[in-house]
Amino acid sequence: MKSLIIKDVYNILHNMKSLFLMLFVFLFLILPKGGAAAYAITCCILCAMMIVTTFSFDENAKWEKYAMVMPVSRKDLVMSKFVVLLFFCIFGMVFGGILGIAGSTIMGKFHIFSLTEWLELLCVCLAGMVISFFLGSMVIPLLFRFGAEKARALMLAAFLLPVLLCSGLYFLLRSLGVILTDTVILTLICASPLVLILWTAVMYRISLRIFKNTEF
């Protein structure tokens, strides 16, 4: 599986000019108003979407058909996509955090000696990574099922669905008189890794089943 991960990471890193261009454009668009936190989340999501690029490379090179005659299991191939997704989510979090802090400090919006601001930004960066991995892992089954080109059209719906569900849940809690206090929010943040692991396991199973039923 290591070779599969290296292949995908190398292909993306070899074609990072467009991604870096987008990240720097969003730096000037988001940082002045949204600050380091908003920029870090944006970087996480943009980097997570690079998983689509790995599928595009595979389709153009007919990689999956070639991989099936090699000593590569379908489980490893599917798992490698989730590992690559995690790698780029972490990359987006670190890249966005560093540039966000640097830019916000220059503009006077981030106080580098404030422990509170550091903790808040760290929580936001981790939340951004969780959100981006959650969304990215939801796209992977679509990519296995429909391919990179067709899946692009379904990505918007895949992203809007959890947003609508979370918004509906928020308004439902408000209507029931449940107030999202700092304690409740902290509890949700602490529970998010467990939820993410369960969610990833489900997406992996779905992706593996789709890929096993794919004929080459």
C-alpha angles and dihedrals in degrees: 000000000000091000091052092052092047090049094054095042092048093049091052096043088049089058102037098122094094092046094050089047091054092046092052092045091052089047090067094038100048107025098068093057107017099038129209094315095057092044093050091053091048091052091050093053095044092050092046089057089063086084086079089059091057090056091048090054091048093050094048092049094040085234099159092055090049092045092057091067091050127079090267121122122218089237091058093047093052094043091050090062091057091047091050089048090053091048093055093043088056090045090052092049093050095041093046092044095051096045091040093054093045094049095042091048091053090050092047094244096114124052106210094201094052111105091193093057091047092052092046092050092047091053091048092048091051090047089050091052091049092049094047093048090047092053094041094051089052090056096050095074089050090052092051091047103042106015129242099292098047093039092058089069091052095047094083091055090046090054096043094051098067091040091054092045092051091046091049091049091049093052091044091055090048092051089051091052095250110148119207099228125180089262092054092047091048090050091051091049092050091049094047096085091056092047090048092051092051091045092050091050090054093047090047092052092048092047092048092050091050092048093047089055093049116105120213 
